[in-house]
Amino acid sequence: MSDAAQPTAAEVRTAAEAVKAALDRHLAAVERRSGEDDPAVYEAFNELAVAAEEYDELLYDRYDEVTPFEIPSGDDSLPPYTGPEEPNALSVLIRRDYAVVEPQRLLAQAGRVADLEAGPDPDSAGGSVHAALGVLFGEFEPDEIASRHKEFGLEEGDSTLWVAAADEPAEPGEWLEAPFDQADPQRVVCRFDVSSVFDDELDPDDDTVTAEPLEDADH
């Protein structure tokens, strides 16, 4: 930014005062909240986010300094929420990626499960990675697979969990043929993401600039 376009010291000060006022309004709304989904709290939160972002930008443009706090925003990951204010039902959508890094370990674990079950053909579990995956994911819950992935020769990749609002619970079998086709990002109440990009940090002894993790709506 050129010197001519830089904000004045007075503009930065005004933005700082706006943040202070927004903090007071947010605290007052929280103290008076009527429930977990009080719209006044959400409105005060959004006003605080806007004021803080404006101050942060002006502070950087004028003094090349930044604030030590960040206000989470869903703009980078989700569109604006358009679902019901009080959802009557929820859909939880989960994706977890894995790499098969030790196929022999995977095959051995599947073979043990098949032996314990004493199925008609326990050796078939160790015949292929495809069959072994079917055995393990059929035996263990996804959360247990996630917590024990190294035992199964897997390496974790990115994962995400979406909590999406629905008007009514789905009828039994309604979406089984295409379970993810109706996922609407505009009805996501919150999401939780895990990725190695969020772990990138600048080493104090390293002059290399690393990318900062993108903020998601809820995590």
N, C-alpha and C positions, 0 to 999 in steps of 0.2 A: 504494500500500500504506500502511495506517495505521501510526502509530508503534507501536501495540500489537502489530501482526503482524510487525514488522520482525525479522529474525534478529539475534541477539546478535553482538558482536564475537568471542566465543569460537566460535560456530558458523561464522563466516566463516574463522577461523583453522583450525578442524578441517577444513573443506573444502579449504583451501589445502594442508594436510598430506596430505590424501587424494590430491590431484593430484600432489604430489611422490612419494608412494609408487607411484602408478600409472605415473608416468614411469620410475621405477626398474624396475618389473616389465616394462614394455614394452621397455625397452632390454635387459634380461636375456633376454627372449624372443627378441628380434631377434638377439642375440649367439649364442643357442643354436639358432637356427632350423635345421630339417632340410631345408628346401626352400622353393620359392616359395609354396606353399600350406600352410605350417605352421599348423595350427589354433591352436596356442598363441599365435602372433603375432596372429592375428585376435582371439582372446579378450582379449589384453592391450590391443590397440587399442581394442576396444569398452569395456573398463573405463576406459581413459584418457579416452575420449570422454564417458562418463557422469560421471566425476569432474570433468572440465573444465567441462562444462555446469552441473553443480550449483554449482561454485565461482563461475562467471560470474554465475549468477542471484543467489546470496547476496551477492556483492560489489556487484552493482547495487542490490539491495534495501536493503542496509545503507548503502552509501557513494555510490550513484549513479555508480559507476565500472564500466568494462568491461575485459576482458582484450584484449591485442593479437593474439590468435590465435583461429582458428576450426577446429573439427574437422568435416570434411565428413560429411554424413549423407545417406543415401538416403531418409529418411522423407518428404521433400517431393516426390519425383519417382518413386520406385519402391517397390513392396511388398517385403517380405522375400524374399530369394533362396531358392528351394526346389528348384533344379536339382541335378544331380549334382556331387559334390565334385571329380571329375576328369572333365570332359566328354570324350566321344569324338569330338564333332563340334561345329561352330559355324555359326551363321547370322549374317551381318552385314547389318543392316537400316539403310538410309540414306534420309533424307528431306531434300531441300534445296528451299526455296521461292525463287522469283524473281518479280520484277515486270518486265513488258516496258515499259521506259521510252522506248526509241528504236526503234520498229518499223521505220523506214526503214534503220537500221543493221543490224538483224537480217535484213531482207530482202536487203540488199546482200551481207552475209557469206554467206548461204545461196546467193545467185546465183553468187558466186565459186567456192564449193565445187562447185556443179553444173557450172559451166563447166570447171573443172579435171578433173572426172570424165568430161566429154564424154558425158553421158548422152543418151538419145534425145530428151528434151525438157527441156533445162537451164533454159529460161525459166519452167517450171512452179514452180521453187523460189521464185521471187520473187512468185508470184501471191497468196499469203496468208501471214499470220503462222503459221497452223496448218501449212502446208506447209513453211515456212522452219524452224520448230522441228524438224520431222521430219528435215529434211536435216542440220541442225547436230548434233542429238543422235545421229543415225545415223553421223555422220562422226567426232565427237570423243568421247573418254572423259569421263564425268561430272566427274572431277577436273580435266580440262583446261577444261571449261566453267566450273567454279568459279573457276579461276585466271584465266581470260580473260573473265569475264562482261561486263565493261564494253565489250570489243571487239564483243560480240554484242548490245549494246543492252539488257542485262539489269541488274537491280539485285538484290543479294542480300537475302533475307529470313532467317527463322530456319532453322536446320538442326539435325539430330540424327543420331547414329550409335549404333546399339545392337549390342552383341555378345552374342548369346544362345546359351546352351548347348543342345546336342541330345544325345540318347542315341546315335543312329546317324546317319550321313550319309543324306540323303534320296535316294530312288531317282530316276534321271533322269526329268524331266517330272512328278514327283509333285505339286509344288505350283504349277506354272506357271499354272493357271487362276485361282488365288486366292493369290498369293504372300505376302500379308501377313495372311491370316485366322488363321494359327496362331501369330502373334506372342504370346508369353506373357511379360508383364512380370516374372513371378516367376522366369523363367529367364534374365533379363538379367544377364550377368556384370559388364558395365560399360557406361556410355553417355557420350557426349561431345556437349554441346550448345553451339550458337553462337546468340546472340540479342542484339539491341540493348539489351535490358533489362539485360544484364550490363555494359554500358558506361556506365550511368548513374552518374555520380559527383557528389558535392557540390562545387560551385564555391566556393573559399574566399571569393570576393567576392560570393557569392549567398546570400541568406538563405532561399531556397526549399529545402524538405526534399525530397530525391529518394528513391525506393524503392531499397533495397539489393537486389542480385541474389540470387535463390534459389540455394543450393548444390545441385548435383546429386551423384549418387553417386560419380563418378570425375573430375570436371573442375572 
